[in-house]
């Protein structure tokens, strides 16, 4: 699975994907590829931004949009469960 979470104006992307070696057992990773950051992040990882946010915050915001499919919501849930003390769906 490979879902675009967030594009930016300069062509950068944030994707929730299993198409990376950092993913295992079908659990997605948040991959950010932009001019200012290239990273593969778990839900507890801090995204350098102003103010700093966790990768889980990005996925929660994406999942809260009403047009998410059941498959996308299941992927977000699998991702967020990696951090039991973090935000959950």
Residue pairs with C-beta under 8 A, 6 or more apart in sequence:
1 16
1 17
1 18
1 19
1 28
1 71
1 75
2 15
2 16
2 17
2 18
2 19
3 15
3 16
3 17
3 72
3 75
4 13
4 14
4 15
5 13
5 14
5 15
5 16
5 30
5 58
5 59
5 62
6 13
6 14
6 58
6 62
7 13
7 14
8 34
10 34
10 35
12 32
12 33
12 34
12 35
12 36
13 31
13 32
13 33
13 34
14 30
14 31
14 32
14 33
14 34
14 58
15 30
15 31
15 33
16 28
16 29
16 30
16 31
16 59
16 62
16 72
16 75
16 76
16 79
17 23
17 28
17 29
17 31
18 26
18 27
18 28
18 29
20 29
20 31
20 40
22 29
22 31
22 40
23 29
26 78
27 78
27 79
27 82
28 75
28 78
28 79
29 40
29 41
29 42
29 79
30 40
30 41
30 42
30 43
30 45
30 55
30 58
30 59
30 79
31 39
31 40
31 41
32 38
32 39
32 41
32 47
36 48
37 47
37 48
39 45
39 47
41 47
41 55
42 55
42 82
42 83
43 54
43 55
43 56
43 59
43 79
43 80
43 82
43 83
43 86
44 54
44 55
44 56
44 82
44 83
44 86
45 54
45 55
46 52
46 53
46 54
46 55
47 53
47 54
47 55
47 57
47 58
54 86
56 79
56 80
56 83
56 86
56 87
57 87
59 76
59 79
59 80
60 76
60 80
60 87
60 89
62 68
62 76
63 72
63 73
63 76
63 89
68 76
73 89
76 89
77 88
77 89
80 86
80 87
80 88
80 89
81 88
